[in-house]
Each structure stands twice: as C-alpha cells, then as structure tokens.
C-alpha cells in the first residue's frame, strides 16, 4: 500500500506541469481571440497553432447610400520559438460592400515577454512586426510596436483563477503613406478578463484606435469569451459597439485556435 501511494504521488508530480499548462491556457487573451486587446503571455516553446478568425462589422458609410457590411477573414499561424518568445504570420482579407474591402494585409510579428508576473510587479511584453497591404487600393507598408502589460487582481482564495487587467499601447508608422493616409497612428486600450473554470473565460475591453485614413478613429467596447472545447481546440467569440462617429455600431468576432503540435 505504501509503495502504491509513493507511485501515485510520483505520477501526479509528473503530470502536474501538464495539468497546469492545460488549465492555464484558457485564461490567455490572444489578439482577436476573443478581444482586440491581448495579454503578455507567449505561446509555449515548441508549440504550433493555427488560428481562424471571422470578424463582421456593420459600418457607418461616409456617403449616403454607401455600403455598410464588412467581413474580415484571418488565417494565422503561431509558433512558440523559444522561452518567452513567439512568432506569428497572418493574412487577413476583407470582403463586402463597405469601404476598404477587397483588400487585406500580410503580417509578420514577434512577441517577447520580459518577465513573469511576481507579486506587485506585472508581466511586461513587447510585440513588433511589419504589415504589408495587398489587394484593391491597398496602402503603404506599416511597421508596428506594441507594449503589453498583464496584472492579476484576484484575492488569495482565487489565486488559481484570478481576474486580470491587460493594457496595450501600440504605435504604427507608415513607410510610404498615400495622400489620404496617416504617417503615424496609435491604439491604446485595456481589458479585464476572468477565468470562470478550466474551460471558460469571460472578458471585456475598451480601446481607441486611429485608422489608416486621416481624421478617422474608432472608440470601441467589446465583451467576449473563450471556451476550451478539447485539449487541442479553443473557441472564442465577442460582440463590440463603436461609441463615436464613424466607428462601427456593431462588431461580431468568432474564432478558433487549433493546436498542431
């Protein structure tokens, strides 16, 4: 009996890291899975993930009788390159009858986390990349850098499923702007997330993002969630509303994250 207890303890000890990783991954916020705001957690080293995202926006046309419907489809590959570092490649494309459709961007970026959260010290990360537009009436290439902070807010008895605050600040620089495009623009926003259990996460965010076009900016609020369907498949969804003139009154986003490793 004693030997059996020792063996059981050894097995549980070996499985503990796996259990932690599987339970922890649902509380991660990936960009557009389910909110625009992301957290400071990179992919695990050696991991390979495929993300599929569909985002519908009901736009406010700039001219009477203009198109209002935009659907953006985004395939994205994500690689855990090393400890605290991930790379991703994405190619979103927009269709519909609104402005800025029949075009997309090819994007490559990398996220590096400087430190893990420790006591009162938040986790900090930086995400940098390049985005090259393609398709009809595509604009200039942009380089971007984003600062990310994540801080847990939970109490002691809630330490395994804390509420978390996430803050993003992103700057973009257009290398060759068209006459109607900004040379420099920014995004600033914050999100609160709460892991309900090992399979469910709820989150909400507020952010302001300047658009490529001059004098255009969106103030948007989002509410969404993530659902861990299986050990290798995560589903997500959110609904958003624009608060200022020109921002989409309705934004719906659904997506999935499939582990390929």
TORNULUM-304540 format. One line per 4 residues: their letters; for each residue z, y, x of C-alpha. Coordinates in nm, 4 decimals, padded with zeros to 6 digits. Example, Ala and Ser with C-alpha at 12.3 -4.5 7.8 and 13.67 -1.06 7.14 Angstrom:
<rs>
as) 00.7800,-00.4500,01.2300 | 00.7140,-00.1060,01.3670 $
</rs>
This chain:
<rs>
xxxx) 00.0000,00.0000,00.0000 | 00.0857,00.2338,00.2827 | -00.2450,00.1592,00.4593 | -00.4347,00.2251,00.1349 $
xxxx) -00.2606,00.5616,00.0957 | -00.3489,00.6548,00.4532 | -00.7129,00.5567,00.3986 | -00.7281,00.7546,00.0738 $
xxxx) -00.5821,01.0596,00.2469 | -00.8399,01.0325,00.5252 | -01.1265,01.0062,00.2733 | -01.0008,01.3095,00.0794 $
xxxx) -00.9662,01.5011,00.4030 | -01.3248,01.4204,00.4964 | -01.4507,01.5215,00.1525 | -01.2517,01.8451,00.1308 $
xxxx) -01.5101,02.0615,00.3108 | -01.7856,01.9275,00.0836 | -01.5790,01.9904,-00.2257 | -01.5078,02.3450,-00.1110 $
xxxx) -01.8733,02.4262,-00.0450 | -01.9922,02.2820,-00.3756 | -01.7294,02.4666,-00.5779 | -01.7714,02.7899,-00.3832 $
xxxx) -02.1478,02.8284,-00.4145 | -02.1403,02.9189,-00.7848 | -01.9496,03.2386,-00.7104 | -02.2221,03.3711,-00.4777 $
xxxx) -02.4389,03.6578,-00.6059 | -02.7973,03.6340,-00.4834 | -03.0369,03.9238,-00.5383 | -03.1861,03.8853,-00.8900 $
xxxx) -02.9794,03.5678,-00.9402 | -02.8457,03.6986,-01.1698 | -02.7985,04.0699,-01.0864 | -02.9802,04.3233,-00.8696 $
xxxx) -02.6614,04.3618,-00.6632 | -02.5889,04.0838,-00.4108 | -02.2834,03.9709,-00.2182 | -02.2185,03.9382,00.1549 $
xxxx) -02.2317,03.5564,00.1639 | -02.5245,03.3995,00.3555 | -02.6675,03.0527,00.2981 | -02.5070,02.7572,00.4764 $
xxxx) -02.6634,02.6764,00.8167 | -02.9469,02.4264,00.7802 | -02.9870,02.4793,00.4057 | -03.3269,02.5309,00.2409 $
xxxx) -03.3512,02.6730,-00.1123 | -03.6328,02.7581,-00.3476 | -03.5684,03.0353,-00.5990 | -03.7807,03.1093,-00.9026 $
xxxx) -03.7216,03.4365,-01.0908 | -03.8814,03.5866,-01.4015 | -03.7926,03.9458,-01.4951 | -03.9176,04.1142,-01.8116 $
xxxx) -03.8902,04.4912,-01.8565 | -03.9639,04.6940,-02.1692 | -04.0782,05.0171,-02.0104 | -04.0900,05.3760,-02.1313 $
xxxx) -04.4573,05.4784,-02.0873 | -04.5236,05.8069,-01.9069 | -04.8049,05.8873,-02.1533 | -04.8257,05.8432,-02.5331 $
xxxx) -04.9813,05.5091,-02.6196 | -04.9240,05.3694,-02.2708 | -04.8331,05.0070,-02.2057 | -04.4688,04.9069,-02.2260 $
xxxx) -04.4495,04.5432,-02.1125 | -04.3959,04.4244,-01.7538 | -04.3246,04.0699,-01.6347 | -04.2442,04.0097,-01.2694 $
xxxx) -04.2601,03.6538,-01.1329 | -04.0946,03.5910,-00.7958 | -04.1111,03.2741,-00.5865 | -03.8687,03.2889,-00.2930 $
xxxx) -03.7796,03.0546,-00.0080 | -03.4388,03.0949,00.1552 | -03.3284,02.9401,00.4843 | -02.9834,02.9110,00.6390 $
xxxx) -03.0913,02.9734,01.0006 | -02.7529,02.9832,01.1701 | -02.3872,03.0518,01.1011 | -02.3632,03.3837,00.9110 $
xxxx) -02.7427,03.4338,00.9147 | -03.0159,03.3593,00.6620 | -03.3854,03.4412,00.6260 | -03.5922,03.4646,00.3087 $
xxxx) -03.9589,03.5023,00.2187 | -04.0655,03.6230,-00.1270 | -04.3850,03.7271,-00.3038 | -04.3102,03.8924,-00.6414 $
xxxx) -04.6080,03.9760,-00.8643 | -04.6133,04.1862,-01.1839 | -04.8334,04.1332,-01.4891 | -04.8513,04.3085,-01.8272 $
xxxx) -04.9862,04.6314,-01.9735 | -04.7325,04.8731,-01.8214 | -04.7966,05.0886,-01.5154 | -04.7631,04.9270,-01.1709 $
xxxx) -04.8752,04.5831,-01.2928 | -05.1440,04.3547,-01.1444 | -04.9730,04.4047,-00.8103 | -04.6791,04.2801,-00.6066 $
xxxx) -04.5152,04.2737,-00.2649 | -04.4880,04.0240,00.0182 | -04.1350,04.0476,00.1595 | -03.9568,03.9018,00.4622 $
xxxx) -03.5898,03.9801,00.5255 | -03.2821,03.8544,00.7011 | -02.9138,03.8805,00.6114 | -02.6374,03.8752,00.8713 $
xxxx) -02.2651,03.8665,00.7869 | -02.0441,04.0374,01.0436 | -01.7134,03.8900,00.9288 | -01.5492,03.6824,00.6602 $
xxxx) -01.3006,03.8392,00.4230 | -00.9492,03.8478,00.5667 | -00.6537,03.9982,00.3813 | -00.7307,04.3600,00.3034 $
xxxx) -01.0498,04.3522,00.5140 | -01.3661,04.2998,00.3048 | -01.6621,04.0929,00.4187 | -01.9462,04.3076,00.5538 $
xxxx) -02.3127,04.2141,00.5915 | -02.6460,04.3782,00.6610 | -02.9845,04.2839,00.5183 | -03.3004,04.4176,00.6838 $
xxxx) -03.6651,04.3444,00.6157 | -04.0197,04.4583,00.5534 | -04.2176,04.4697,00.2287 | -04.5984,04.4850,00.2153 $
xxxx) -04.7553,04.5626,-00.1270 | -05.0686,04.3804,-00.2412 | -05.2925,04.3883,-00.5480 | -05.4378,04.6716,-00.7570 $
xxxx) -05.3422,05.0250,-00.6451 | -05.0812,04.8928,-00.4008 | -04.8965,05.1489,-00.1910 | -04.7684,05.1763,00.1645 $
xxxx) -04.5615,04.9227,00.3567 | -04.1840,04.9761,00.3420 | -03.9075,04.8817,00.5838 | -03.5596,04.8497,00.4390 $
xxxx) -03.1988,04.8081,00.5415 | -02.9091,04.7281,00.3092 | -02.5362,04.7421,00.3739 | -02.3278,04.4938,00.1709 $
xxxx) -01.9526,04.4704,00.1129 | -01.7617,04.1994,-00.0776 | -01.3866,04.2112,-00.1541 | -01.1781,03.9686,-00.3597 $
xxxx) -00.9466,04.1230,-00.6184 | -00.7682,03.8155,-00.7533 | -00.3925,03.7544,-00.7617 | -00.2261,03.4702,-00.5729 $
xxxx) -00.2373,03.2124,-00.8521 | -00.6063,03.2923,-00.9000 | -00.6967,03.2582,-00.5312 | -00.9465,02.9744,-00.5886 $
xxxx) -01.1451,03.1754,-00.8460 | -01.0913,03.5428,-00.7630 | -01.2620,03.8377,-00.9205 | -01.4789,04.0048,-00.6581 $
xxxx) -01.6140,04.3540,-00.6003 | -01.9560,04.3897,-00.4376 | -02.1042,04.7182,-00.3127 | -02.4668,04.7643,-00.1986 $
xxxx) -02.6262,05.0635,-00.0292 | -02.9953,05.0289,00.0580 | -03.2393,05.2681,00.2249 | -03.6188,05.2226,00.2278 $
xxxx) -03.8751,05.4013,00.4445 | -04.2443,05.4055,00.3525 | -04.4564,05.3869,00.6670 | -04.7729,05.5253,00.5044 $
xxxx) -04.6883,05.6729,00.1629 | -04.9587,05.7559,-00.0876 | -04.9635,06.1181,-00.2165 | -04.7601,06.0202,-00.5243 $
xxxx) -04.5069,05.8072,-00.3312 | -04.1706,05.8869,-00.1710 | -04.1389,05.8515,00.2033 | -03.7688,05.7651,00.1771 $
xxxx) -03.5694,05.6283,-00.1165 | -03.2389,05.4535,-00.1810 | -03.0432,05.2158,-00.4016 | -02.6668,05.2375,-00.4498 $
xxxx) -02.4645,05.0151,-00.6800 | -02.1613,04.7974,-00.7383 | -02.0879,04.4745,-00.9223 | -01.7831,04.2821,-01.0421 $
xxxx) -01.8006,03.9033,-01.0600 | -01.5569,03.6407,-01.1832 | -01.5828,03.2668,-01.1310 | -01.4574,03.1020,-01.4510 $
xxxx) -01.4579,02.7451,-01.3184 | -01.6549,02.5292,-01.0764 | -01.9727,02.5662,-01.2846 | -01.9684,02.9149,-01.4395 $
xxxx) -01.9728,03.2699,-01.3059 | -01.9883,03.5961,-01.5039 | -02.0801,03.9325,-01.3517 | -02.1707,04.2907,-01.4356 $
xxxx) -02.3196,04.5752,-01.2334 | -02.4178,04.9418,-01.2343 | -02.6734,05.0838,-00.9919 | -02.9139,05.3690,-00.9286 $
xxxx) -03.2486,05.3007,-00.7622 | -03.5131,05.5528,-00.6676 | -03.8645,05.4261,-00.7378 | -04.1726,05.4484,-00.5189 $
xxxx) -04.3170,05.7215,-00.7386 | -04.1879,06.0724,-00.6765 | -03.9324,06.2067,-00.9281 | -03.8665,05.8557,-01.0691 $
xxxx) -03.5289,05.6816,-01.0546 | -03.3578,05.4152,-01.2663 | -02.9890,05.4095,-01.3668 | -02.9282,05.0563,-01.4957 $
xxxx) -02.6350,04.8460,-01.6115 | -02.6552,04.4646,-01.6097 | -02.4443,04.1773,-01.7413 | -02.5231,03.8215,-01.6378 $
xxxx) -02.4040,03.4792,-01.5346 | -02.4705,03.1745,-01.3202 | -02.4433,02.8120,-01.4267 | -02.4256,02.5204,-01.1853 $
xxxx) -02.6276,02.2556,-01.3665 | -02.6056,01.9975,-01.0871 | -02.5175,01.9746,-00.7181 | -02.8680,02.0951,-00.6265 $
xxxx) -02.9661,02.3186,-00.9188 | -02.8271,02.6557,-01.0279 | -02.9469,02.8542,-01.3319 | -02.8937,03.2264,-01.3896 $
xxxx) -02.9676,03.4994,-01.6405 | -02.8887,03.8624,-01.7143 | -02.9620,04.1446,-01.9551 | -02.9890,04.5077,-01.8467 $
xxxx) -03.0271,04.8531,-02.0003 | -03.1514,05.1771,-01.8441 | -02.9445,05.4862,-01.9198 | -03.1680,05.7691,-01.8029 $
xxxx) -03.5112,05.8986,-01.8967 | -03.7830,05.6764,-01.7512 | -03.5582,05.3749,-01.6928 | -03.6425,05.0571,-01.8892 $
xxxx) -03.4350,05.0339,-02.2085 | -03.4463,04.6543,-02.1781 | -03.4458,04.4254,-01.8751 | -03.4177,04.0458,-01.9055 $
xxxx) -03.3952,03.8230,-01.5995 | -03.3818,03.4422,-01.5787 | -03.3983,03.2283,-01.2677 | -03.3138,02.9075,-01.0912 $
xxxx) -03.2073,02.8088,-00.7416 | -03.3029,02.4617,-00.6182 | -03.1577,02.3163,-00.3006 | -03.4197,02.1291,-00.0958 $
x) -03.2043,02.0085,00.1930 $
</rs>
